[in-house]
Amino acid sequence: MARMLCVLFMIFVHVPDGLSSAVHYTLGDGGFAFFLEGFLVEGPGRASAALLSVVSGYLAATTLLKPGSSVWLLYRRRFVSIIVPMIIWAIATYLIYLAASRFRPTFLDDAQTLLDHLNFILFLTAMPDGATMHLGFLRDLFVCVLLSPLLLPAVQRMAWLVLPLLGLLYLFEHDQSTVVILRPLVLFAFCIGIYLAVRKVSLNSLDRFWPLFLGLSVVATMAILLVNSGAARNMVELFAARDMEFDEVVLYPIGRLFGSLAIWTLIPMLLGGRLQAWTERFTPYLFAAFCSHYLMLTMVFHALWSPSLGGRESTVFVVWFLAAPLLSMAIAVLIVNLTLHVYAPLATLLTGGRMSAASSLKPIAERRRQGLALGVWLGIARLYDLLTRPVILLLRTWFEASRRLLLGRR
C-alpha cells in the first residue's frame, strides 16, 4: 500500500497542463483549487520519492540478509523489473515525441548531441527535463541496487559515518553534479531503508505518533508555499549568495521527512478495508502506471481534455488534476490487458515481470478463455469445411473420372 500511495502521489507532480514551464505554487493566487494542487505537489508528492526509496532499500537489504542469497540473482531480478520496462517506456515516449517534433516544438528540440538523446532514454550522465524525466528515478534506484552489496556492510559497520555523509551529499549536491547518482536523495533514502533492515527496527513502532507527523507534514508543506509566496526572502537570498537553494537545503528535506512518516504511519488505518482490496487487485499494474503516466496523460490532455474543457485557466482544471492518478491507473490496466491478449510476453516486459498471462487469469476465467478458444477453433474448422467441400468434391469427381478413363472404363 505504501508503494501504491507513493506512486499515485508522485503522479500529482507530473500532471500536464499545457504550459511550457513548471508552475510556481504560492498562497493567495488561484483560489482554493490552486492551493489544493500546490499542497498535494509540495507535500505528499515530493515526500513519496523518498519513502519509495526507503522501502526499496529495506527490501534489497532484507533479500541480501537471507541465508544463501545471491547478489547476481538480485541484480537479474531488479534489471528485469526496473531497467527493462524503463527502457521500453522511455523509447516509446521518445519515438512519439520525435514524431510530434515534426509538427510542434517538444523537449527533444533542446538535444544537441547524441549523448543528449541517449540521456532521454538511459539517463547516462544527466536527468534532462522532458516527458521521460520521471523515469530517471528508476535509473538511480537500480544503481543503488548495484551498490547494495557495498552499502549493506558499510551501513552495518559504520552507519554513524555513512548516513551523515550521504545526508550531506543529498543536501548540498542536489543539482545532478554527480554522475553515479543523479539524485542523491534516492541514495540517502535507500541507505536509510538498509539501516532499518539491518537494525531490525519495528516498522510499526511509530504508528501511534501519526497525528504528530501529519501535523508536522502540514506545517512543513505550508512553509514551502509561504516561502514560494515571498516569505523569508532574506534567508532565501542568504542561501543564494552561497550558491545554495533554501528550499532544497532546508524546506524540502523537512517536508520529505515528515511527509514520509505521515504516509507510513497512516497506512495501518487504511488496512483491512476496500482500499487494501483495491490495492492488492491493481498492484500488478502500478509499475506500468508510473512509467506511462506522463505520456498517456499528455496525450489525453491535448487530444481530449484541453480542446473541449480548456487548459489550466479553466475552472474545471482541478478535476483533471485530481483525477490524473486514477486515470493513469485505468489507462495502464487497459494497456496491459490488451497487450496480454495480443502478445503476453510484451505485457510481462512492460510491467517488469509483475504481470503475466499465467498470473492474470483466475481458474474460472481460464476455463472460459479455453472454451472461447475452442469454440472459435470449431467455428473456423466448420467454415473451412463448408468452403472447401465443393472444391474437394470436384477434385474427387475429376480424379475418379480420370482413373476410369485411364483404365478404359466409362
C-alpha positions in Angstrom: 0.0 0.0 0.0 2.9 2.3 0.6 4.0 1.8 -3.0 0.5 2.4 -4.3 0.0 5.6 -2.4 3.5 6.9 -3.2 3.2 6.3 -6.9 -0.3 7.9 -7.0 1.0 11.0 -5.1 4.1 11.2 -7.4 1.8 11.4 -10.4 0.4 14.7 -9.0 3.9 16.2 -9.6 3.7 15.4 -13.3 0.2 16.3 -14.3 0.4 18.0 -17.7 -1.3 21.4 -18.0 -0.2 22.6 -21.5 2.3 25.1 -20.1 6.0 25.0 -21.2 7.4 25.7 -17.7 6.7 24.3 -14.2 4.1 26.1 -12.1 5.3 28.1 -9.1 2.9 27.3 -6.3 2.2 30.1 -3.9 -0.5 31.1 -1.4 -3.2 33.6 -2.3 -3.1 33.0 -6.1 -5.7 31.0 -7.9 -8.1 30.3 -5.0 -8.7 27.0 -3.2 -8.2 24.8 -6.2 -4.8 26.2 -6.9 -3.9 25.9 -3.2 -5.0 22.2 -3.1 -2.9 21.5 -6.2 0.1 23.1 -4.7 -0.4 21.3 -1.3 -0.5 17.9 -3.0 2.5 18.6 -5.1 4.8 20.2 -2.5 3.6 17.9 0.3 2.9 14.2 -0.3 4.0 14.5 -3.9 7.6 15.3 -3.0 7.7 13.0 0.0 6.7 10.0 -2.0 10.0 9.6 -3.9 11.9 9.5 -0.5 9.5 6.9 1.0 9.7 4.7 -2.1 13.5 4.7 -1.9 13.4 3.8 1.8 11.1 0.8 1.0 13.4 -0.3 -1.9 16.5 -0.1 0.3 14.7 -2.1 3.1 13.6 -4.8 0.6 17.1 -5.1 -1.0 18.8 -5.4 2.4 16.2 -8.0 3.5 16.9 -10.0 0.4 20.7 -9.9 0.8 20.5 -10.8 4.5 18.7 -14.0 3.8 20.9 -17.2 4.1 22.0 -18.4 0.7 21.1 -15.1 -1.0 22.6 -14.4 -4.4 23.8 -10.9 -5.4 23.6 -11.9 -9.1 20.1 -13.1 -8.7 19.1 -9.8 -7.1 20.8 -7.9 -10.0 19.0 -10.0 -12.6 15.6 -9.6 -11.0 15.9 -5.9 -10.5 17.2 -5.4 -14.0 14.2 -7.2 -15.4 11.8 -5.4 -13.0 13.3 -1.9 -13.2 15.6 -1.3 -16.2 13.8 -3.3 -18.9 10.4 -1.5 -18.6 12.2 1.8 -18.0 13.9 1.5 -21.4 10.8 0.2 -23.2 8.6 3.1 -21.9 11.4 5.7 -22.5 11.9 4.5 -26.1 8.1 4.6 -26.7 7.9 8.1 -25.3 10.9 9.3 -27.2 9.6 8.0 -30.6 6.2 9.5 -30.1 7.7 12.9 -29.2 10.1 12.5 -32.1 7.2 12.2 -34.5 5.5 15.1 -32.8 8.6 17.3 -33.2 7.9 17.4 -36.9 4.8 19.4 -36.3 5.3 21.3 -33.0 8.2 22.1 -30.5 9.0 19.4 -27.9 11.6 18.8 -25.3 13.7 17.0 -27.8 14.5 20.3 -29.5 17.0 21.1 -26.8 19.1 18.0 -27.6 22.3 19.0 -29.3 24.4 15.8 -29.2 23.9 12.0 -29.4 24.6 11.9 -25.6 21.7 14.3 -25.1 19.4 12.0 -26.9 20.6 8.9 -25.0 20.1 10.7 -21.7 16.4 11.0 -22.6 16.3 7.1 -22.6 19.1 5.8 -20.4 20.0 8.8 -18.2 23.7 8.1 -18.5 25.0 11.4 -17.3 22.0 13.6 -16.6 18.3 13.6 -16.0 17.1 16.1 -18.6 13.7 17.9 -18.4 11.1 16.4 -20.5 8.5 13.6 -20.8 10.9 10.9 -19.7 12.3 12.8 -16.7 10.3 10.7 -14.1 11.9 7.5 -15.4 15.3 8.8 -14.2 14.2 7.8 -10.7 14.3 4.2 -11.8 17.8 4.6 -13.1 19.1 5.8 -9.7 17.1 3.1 -7.9 18.8 0.4 -10.0 22.3 2.0 -9.3 21.5 1.8 -5.6 20.7 -1.9 -6.1 24.0 -2.4 -7.8 25.8 -0.7 -4.9 23.8 -2.6 -2.3 26.5 -5.3 -1.7 28.8 -2.4 -0.7 26.3 -0.3 1.1 25.0 -3.1 3.2 28.3 -3.9 5.1 29.1 -0.1 5.2 25.8 0.6 7.0 26.2 -2.5 9.2 29.6 -1.4 10.5 29.7 2.4 10.1 26.1 3.7 9.9 27.2 6.6 12.2 29.5 7.8 9.4 27.8 6.6 6.2 24.4 8.1 6.8 25.6 11.6 7.8 27.9 11.7 4.8 25.1 10.7 2.4 22.8 13.2 4.1 25.3 16.0 3.4 25.6 14.8 -0.2 21.9 15.0 -0.5 21.7 18.5 1.0 24.5 20.1 -0.9 24.7 18.2 -4.2 21.1 18.1 -5.4 21.8 19.6 -8.9 22.9 16.3 -10.6 26.5 17.2 -10.3 27.4 13.6 -9.6 27.1 11.1 -12.5 26.9 7.9 -10.5 23.7 9.0 -8.7 21.8 11.8 -10.4 19.6 12.4 -7.3 21.4 11.9 -4.1 18.1 11.8 -2.3 17.5 8.3 -3.7 20.8 7.0 -2.4 20.4 8.6 1.1 16.8 7.3 1.5 17.8 3.9 0.1 20.5 3.6 2.8 18.0 4.6 5.5 16.0 1.6 4.4 19.1 -0.6 4.6 19.6 0.7 8.1 16.1 -0.2 9.2 16.5 -3.7 7.9 20.0 -4.2 9.4 18.9 -3.0 12.8 15.6 -4.9 12.6 13.7 -1.8 13.5 10.0 -2.5 14.2 8.2 -0.8 11.3 5.1 -0.1 13.3 6.9 1.4 16.3 5.9 5.0 15.3 2.3 4.4 14.3 0.9 5.9 17.4 2.5 9.2 16.6 0.6 9.7 13.3 -1.2 12.8 14.5 2.2 14.4 15.3 3.7 13.5 11.9 0.6 14.5 10.0 0.6 17.9 11.7 4.3 18.5 11.1 3.9 17.5 7.4 1.1 20.0 7.0 3.2 22.7 8.7 6.2 21.9 6.5 4.2 22.0 3.3 2.6 25.3 4.3 6.1 26.7 5.0 7.2 25.7 1.5 4.1 27.5 0.0 4.8 30.6 2.2 8.4 30.8 1.1 7.3 30.5 -2.5 5.0 33.4 -1.9 7.8 35.6 -0.8 8.2 34.9 2.9 11.7 34.6 4.4 13.2 36.5 1.5 16.3 37.5 3.4 17.0 33.8 4.2 16.5 32.8 0.6 18.9 35.5 -0.6 21.4 34.5 2.0 21.5 30.9 0.8 21.5 32.0 -2.8 24.6 34.2 -2.1 26.4 30.9 -1.2 25.2 29.1 -4.3 22.6 27.1 -2.4 18.8 26.9 -2.6 16.9 27.4 0.6 14.1 25.1 -0.3 16.3 22.3 -1.4 18.6 22.5 1.6 16.1 23.3 4.3 12.4 23.1 3.3 12.2 20.0 1.1 14.2 17.8 3.4 12.0 18.6 6.3 8.9 18.2 4.2 10.1 14.9 2.9 10.9 13.6 6.4 7.6 14.4 8.0 5.6 13.6 4.8 7.1 10.2 4.6 6.5 9.5 8.3 2.9 10.7 7.9 2.1 8.5 5.0 3.8 5.5 6.6 2.0 5.8 10.0 -1.4 6.5 8.4 -1.3 3.3 6.3 -2.4 0.9 9.2 -5.6 2.9 9.5 -6.3 2.0 5.8 -5.7 -1.7 6.1 -8.5 -4.3 6.1 -10.9 -2.3 4.0 -11.8 -1.7 0.4 -8.7 0.3 -0.2 -6.5 -2.6 0.7 -8.5 -4.9 -1.6 -8.3 -2.4 -4.4 -4.5 -2.1 -3.8 -4.0 -5.9 -4.0 -6.0 -6.1 -7.1 -4.3 -3.3 -9.0 -0.7 -3.6 -7.7 0.5 -5.6 -10.7 -0.4 -2.6 -12.9 1.2 0.0 -10.7 4.6 0.0 -12.3 3.1 0.4 -15.8 1.1 3.3 -14.5 4.2 5.0 -13.1 6.2 4.5 -16.3 3.4 5.6 -18.7 1.5 8.2 -16.8 3.1 11.4 -18.2 3.0 10.2 -21.8 -0.6 8.9 -21.5 -1.9 11.9 -19.6 -0.3 14.3 -22.1 -2.0 12.6 -25.0 -5.3 12.6 -23.3 -4.9 16.2 -22.2 -4.1 17.6 -25.6 -6.4 15.3 -27.6 -9.5 15.3 -25.4 -9.5 17.5 -22.3 -7.9 20.7 -23.5 -9.9 21.1 -26.8 -13.2 20.5 -25.0 -12.7 21.9 -21.5 -9.7 24.2 -21.7 -6.3 24.3 -20.1 -5.0 25.5 -16.7 -7.0 28.7 -17.0 -10.2 26.6 -16.9 -12.3 26.5 -13.7 -12.5 22.7 -14.0 -8.8 22.1 -14.3 -8.8 20.9 -10.7 -11.0 18.0 -11.7 -8.4 16.9 -14.3 -5.6 17.3 -11.7 -7.3 15.3 -9.0 -8.4 12.5 -11.5 -4.9 12.2 -13.0 -3.6 9.4 -10.8 -6.7 7.2 -11.1 -6.9 7.9 -14.9 -3.2 6.9 -15.2 -4.0 3.6 -13.4 -7.1 2.9 -15.6 -5.0 3.5 -18.8 -2.3 1.2 -17.5 -4.8 -1.5 -16.8 -6.2 -1.1 -20.3 -2.8 -1.2 -22.0 -1.5 -4.2 -20.0 -4.7 -6.3 -20.5 -4.8 -5.5 -24.2 -1.1 -6.5 -24.5 -1.8 -9.7 -22.6 -4.3 -10.8 -25.1 -2.3 -9.7 -28.1 1.2 -10.7 -27.0 1.6 -11.8 -23.4 5.5 -11.7 -23.2 5.4 -8.0 -24.0 3.0 -7.3 -21.2 5.4 -9.1 -18.9 8.2 -6.8 -20.0 6.0 -3.7 -19.8 5.2 -4.4 -16.1 8.7 -5.6 -15.2 7.6 -9.2 -14.7 4.7 -8.1 -12.4 2.0 -9.3 -14.8 2.0 -12.4 -17.0 -0.7 -14.4 -18.8 -0.4 -17.2 -16.1 -1.0 -14.8 -13.2 -3.6 -12.6 -14.8 -6.3 -15.2 -15.2 -8.3 -16.9 -12.5 -9.3 -20.6 -12.9 -12.8 -19.8 -13.9 -11.7 -17.1 -16.3 -9.1 -19.5 -17.7 -11.8 -22.1 -18.3 -13.9 -19.6 -20.1 -11.0 -18.4 -22.1 -10.2 -22.0 -23.2 -13.9 -22.6 -24.0 -14.0 -19.5 -26.1 -10.8 -20.5 -27.9 -12.2 -24.0 -28.6 -15.5 -22.5 -29.8 -13.6 -20.2 -32.2 -11.5 -23.1 -33.4 -14.5 -25.3 -34.1 -16.2 -22.4 -35.9 -13.2 -21.8 -38.1 -13.0 -25.6 -38.8 -16.7 -25.7 -39.8 -16.3 -22.7 -42.0 -13.2 -24.2 -43.6 -15.1 -27.4 -44.3 -18.0 -25.6 -45.9 -15.7 -23.5 -48.1 -13.5 -26.4 -49.2 -16.1 -29.2 -49.5 -17.2 -28.2 -53.1 -13.6 -28.0 -54.2 -12.7 -31.3 -52.6 -15.8 -32.9 -54.1 -15.0 -31.6 -57.6 -11.4 -32.8 -57.4 -12.5 -36.2 -56.2 -15.0 -36.5 -59.1 -12.3 -35.4 -61.5 -9.8 -37.9 -60.1 -12.4 -40.7 -60.3 -13.3 -39.9 -63.9 -9.7 -39.7 -64.9 -8.9 -43.0 -63.3 -11.8 -44.6 -65.2 -10.7 -43.2 -68.5 -7.1 -44.4 -67.9 -8.4 -47.9 -67.1 -10.6 -47.9 -70.2 -13.8 -47.7 -68.3 -16.8 -45.5 -68.7 
